[in-house]
Amino acid sequence: MKISDWEGGSGNFSDLMFVKFEYDQGIDCHWSKGVIGLKGMRILIKKLGQVALGDRWDGYLRVIGDCLYIGQDKGKFVGIERGGDFSNYTTNREIKIELGR
């Protein structure tokens, strides 16, 4: 998922955040019975990490199978040192995702 971070300055930084969904059980306290026990199933969102796209990065993103397609940056800082890791590429990128299952 693409996320953005703006902390009050002129930058607007885009990142890719990688998450994993997991099933888990919570707990419930039954005060009248004096018991704390397991509750029904719930879904947890676990953050695996994130990758910086850059300041005002503007391009397309697409996931097909285990490949992430990152379109050419058309943002303000294309080709400038201030842009992010993906701002200097003049073509689309294909990156294989190998995070395990």
C-alpha positions as CSV (number, residue, x, y, z in Angstrom):
1,M,0.0,0.0,0.0
2,K,1.2,3.5,-0.8
3,I,1.4,5.9,2.2
4,S,2.4,9.5,2.5
5,D,4.1,11.5,5.3
6,W,4.0,15.2,5.7
7,E,5.4,16.7,8.9
8,G,4.8,20.4,8.3
9,G,7.6,21.3,6.0
10,S,7.6,21.5,2.2
11,G,8.2,17.7,1.7
12,N,5.5,15.2,1.0
13,F,7.2,11.8,1.1
14,S,5.6,8.7,-0.4
15,D,6.5,5.2,0.8
16,L,5.4,1.6,0.0
17,M,4.3,-0.1,3.2
18,F,4.2,-3.9,3.2
19,V,1.8,-5.6,5.5
20,K,0.7,-9.1,6.3
21,F,-2.8,-10.2,7.5
22,E,-2.9,-12.8,10.3
23,Y,-5.7,-14.5,12.2
24,D,-5.4,-14.4,16.0
25,Q,-7.5,-14.7,19.1
26,G,-8.1,-12.0,21.7
27,I,-9.1,-12.4,25.3
28,D,-12.2,-11.6,27.2
29,C,-12.7,-11.1,30.9
30,H,-15.9,-12.6,32.4
31,W,-16.0,-10.8,35.8
32,S,-19.1,-12.6,37.0
33,K,-17.4,-16.0,36.4
34,G,-14.0,-14.9,37.6
35,V,-12.5,-16.1,34.3
36,I,-10.3,-14.6,31.6
37,G,-10.5,-16.7,28.4
38,L,-10.0,-16.7,24.7
39,K,-12.3,-14.7,22.6
40,G,-13.4,-15.2,19.0
41,M,-11.0,-14.9,16.0
42,R,-9.8,-11.5,14.8
43,I,-7.6,-10.2,11.9
44,L,-4.4,-8.5,12.7
45,I,-2.5,-6.3,10.3
46,K,1.3,-6.8,10.8
47,K,3.7,-4.2,9.3
48,L,6.6,-5.9,7.6
49,G,8.4,-2.7,6.6
50,Q,8.4,0.1,4.2
51,V,10.4,1.3,1.2
52,A,10.8,5.0,0.3
53,L,9.5,6.2,-3.1
54,G,10.6,9.8,-2.5
55,D,9.5,13.4,-2.1
56,R,6.4,14.1,-4.2
57,W,6.8,10.9,-6.1
58,D,4.0,10.6,-8.7
59,G,3.6,7.4,-10.7
60,Y,1.5,4.3,-10.9
61,L,1.8,1.1,-8.8
62,R,0.5,-2.3,-9.6
63,V,0.9,-5.7,-8.1
64,I,0.4,-8.8,-10.3
65,G,1.2,-12.1,-8.6
66,D,4.6,-11.7,-6.9
67,C,5.7,-8.7,-9.0
68,L,5.4,-5.1,-8.1
69,Y,5.3,-2.7,-11.0
70,I,6.5,0.9,-10.2
71,G,5.7,3.4,-13.0
72,Q,8.1,6.1,-14.0
73,D,8.0,9.1,-11.5
74,K,6.4,12.1,-13.0
75,G,6.7,14.2,-9.8
76,K,8.4,17.5,-9.1
77,F,11.9,16.1,-8.4
78,V,12.4,13.6,-11.3
79,G,16.1,13.2,-12.0
80,I,17.1,15.5,-9.2
81,E,19.2,14.4,-6.2
82,R,16.5,15.4,-3.8
83,G,14.1,12.8,-5.3
84,G,13.8,9.4,-3.9
85,D,15.3,6.1,-5.0
86,F,12.7,5.7,-7.8
87,S,12.9,9.3,-9.0
88,N,16.0,8.7,-11.2
89,Y,14.5,5.9,-13.3
90,T,13.3,6.9,-16.7
91,T,11.5,3.7,-17.3
92,N,9.0,1.5,-15.4
93,R,10.4,-0.9,-12.9
94,E,9.5,-4.5,-12.1
95,I,10.5,-5.8,-8.7
96,K,9.9,-9.3,-7.5
97,I,8.4,-9.6,-4.1
98,E,10.0,-12.5,-2.0
99,L,8.6,-12.1,1.5
100,G,7.7,-15.7,2.1
101,R,4.3,-16.9,3.1
